[in-house]
Amino acid sequence: MPRSATEYINSVRDGRTVYYRGKRVDDITTHPVISIAVRHAADLFDVKDRLYEDPNYGLISKYFRVPRNTNDLLERYKLIYEDTLRFDGLFNIVQAIGSDASSH
């Protein structure tokens, strides 16, 4: 079952040690700067139709689908474009960056 935004936010309250500008952050979900990224990432979990059924891994984000042909690349472009519009021009750096380097 895919996680919700709330489940994602709760999952990052796991006791990890995080520092911001040399100071320890007790809770990244309430930090005035880091929480912006947390909320942005969480918003992705509430996007309908964000997942696809991978034959090896089950339901995963469409951002992690490895493009196999021209149509797959066009679908990836559309995904990034639509998510950027959905989030008022804020590019989805959380999944889009880095997943570009995913390959087999």
N, C-alpha and C positions, 0 to 999 in steps of 0.2 A: 504494500500500500504506500503510495507516495506521501511524503511529508507535507505538512501545511507550513505556512509562514510562521505561525506560532511555534510549531514543533521545531523548526529550524532555529529560531531565536533561543528557545530553551536548550537546544543541543549545544550551543556555543557557550553556555553557562556551565562549563565542565571543569572549572578549576585550572584551566591553562594559564600559564604565566605570560603576561603581555606587558610590554613597556611602550610608552609613547613619550618621546622626547626626554628619555632618561628617567621617567617616573613610572612606577608600577601602576597598572590599571586594574582595579578590583573587579569591574564588570564592564566588558566591552559593549554590552547592549545598552548601557546608560551613559557611557562616556560621550562628552559633547562632540567629539570629532569622529572617533571610531564607530560610534553607533550609526552614523550616516551610512557607512558601508554595510553594516549589519542589516539595517532596514532595507537598503537597496537589494541586497542579496535575498532577503526574506520575501520581498515583493515578487520575485521570480517564482516562488513556490505557489503563489496564488494565481498564476497565469494558466488559464485553461488551455488545453491542447499543447502543453509544453513537453510532453513525454512521447516516446515511441517505444515500441517493443523490439528490443534487440534480441536476436536469437540466442546469444551467449549469456547476456547479463540481465534479461528481463526489462522492466520499465526503467528507462534512463532519459536524461535530458536530451533534447534534440541538439543541443550544443555539442554533445559528445558523439554524435553520429559522424562516422568517418565518410567523407565524400568519396563516392566511387565513380561518379560521372558528372556530366555537365548539369543535369537536372538537380543533382544533390547540391552542387555549388550554388545554383540559383535559389534553391530552397534555404540554404544557409544565409545567403544574402537577404532574402525576404524575412527570415527569422530575426536577424540582427536589426534590419530596418524597422520592422514592426515593433520590436521591443524598445528600440530607441524612441519611437513615437509614443508608445504606451507610457513610457516613463519620462515624458516631457523633455526629450532631447538628451537625457542622461544615458550615455552609452553603457551597456551591460558589460563592464569590465570584469565582473566576477566570474562569468562563465565564458564569455566570448574570447577574452585574451587567455592564452594558454591552451584552450581547447583547439585553437588553430594548429598547434604543434602536435596534436594527437594523431597518431597514425599506427598502422600495423606493420 
